[in-house]
């Protein structure tokens, strides 16, 4: 089982920055792709950014040029640096991680964080 602990959310002014962190811990063999999703008020959950073990990234159009995703494989932690924040970035941000439970199992399991609220004031 993998537990995710998110931190870094809060209140920011328009144009400001926040850095979100998500640390994975528990009983697992390896961590695969890590990412961030968000759910804005009245909207469905959407992808913000993903990063593979080797560092390849997939960034949503709404985040390109403003948000950066990175990871520390030694710490099993993924980060989301959010810059030039806009009021429309206000959302609950969820960490998402794929992992292998054991060396013998190839199946990737998925786990979600509890979410961290980011509020951007105009």
Beta strands, then each sheet from edge to edge (+ up, - down):
strand 1: 2-7
strand 2: 10-13
strand 3: 18-26
strand 4: 30-39
strand 5: 46-51
strand 6: 57-59
strand 7: 67-72
strand 8: 77-82
strand 9: 91-100
strand 10: 108-112
strand 11: 116-121
sheet 1: 1+ 3- 8+ 7-
sheet 2: 2+ 11+ 9- 4+ 5- 6+
sheet 3: 2+ 11+ 9- 10+
end
